[in-house]
Amino acid sequence: MKSHFEMMASYNEWANVRLFRSAETLDEVLYRKEVGAYFRSLHGTLNHLLVSDRIWMRRLSGTGEHPEKLNAILFHDLPSLRC
């Protein structure tokens, strides 16, 4: 079972690197444009991915903080969100 979680964590890291590289090519207007999705914009969606990662890490490890809302904005700019 541990190898499965390690494989999924590796995939998550790979996907996040590709996603953030693509996001960094957008100008600020497109990056924050509200597109009618649940998390409103790409910025909101990337924050949601971080929130969900933190929720899963808490479930798996029993430690760590995470917000109560899935649409929480943890960081207000892309560089801070990526770190």
N, C-alpha and C positions, 0 to 999 in steps of 0.2 A: 504494500500500500504506500509506503514511503516513497518508492521510486515513481509512483504515479503522481504524487504531489510535487515531487522534484521536477518531473517532466512538465507538468502544468505551470509551475512557477517559471521555468525556463521559457516556455512558450509565451507566457504573459509578459516577461521582460522583452523578448524579441518583438512582440506585437507593439508594446508601448514605445519602444525605440523608433520603430517605423512610423507609428502614428504621430509622435511628437516631432519627428523630422519633417513630416508633411505639414503639420500645423504651423511650424516655424516659417514655412514658405509663404503663408498667407499674410496679407496686410491686416492691420488691426480691425478695420471695418468688417471684412469678411469673417475674420476669426470670431468676432462678437455679434455678428448678424443673427437676429432672431429668425429662426426658420420654421417655427410652428411645432417643433418637436418638444417632448416632455421636458427636457433640460434646456430648452430654448435655443441655445447656440452651441458651437463647438466648445467654447470655453466652459459652459455649463456641463456639457457631456464629459469633458476631461476631468472636471472636478468630481463628477459622479463616479468615474472610474477609480479615482483615488479613494473616495469614500467607500466604495464597495471593496477595494483591496484592503482597506483598514478593517472593515467589518469582518472579512474572511480571516485576516491575520488574527484578529481577536478571538474568533471562533476556534481557530486551529491551535493557537498558542495560549489562550487564556489571559493574555496581557495586551496592553495597548489601548489607546483612546480612539474613539470614532464618534462622529456626530449622530444624532438621532434621525435626522432627515436625509433621505437619499439625494435630495437636490441642494444640499448645503454647498456653499461656496467656501472652500478652505483657503484658497489663494486667489488673489485678484489679478494676477498677471501670469503669463505663460512661463517665463523663466523660473519663478518661484514654484509654480505648479510642477514643473519638471524635476526639480531637485528632490 
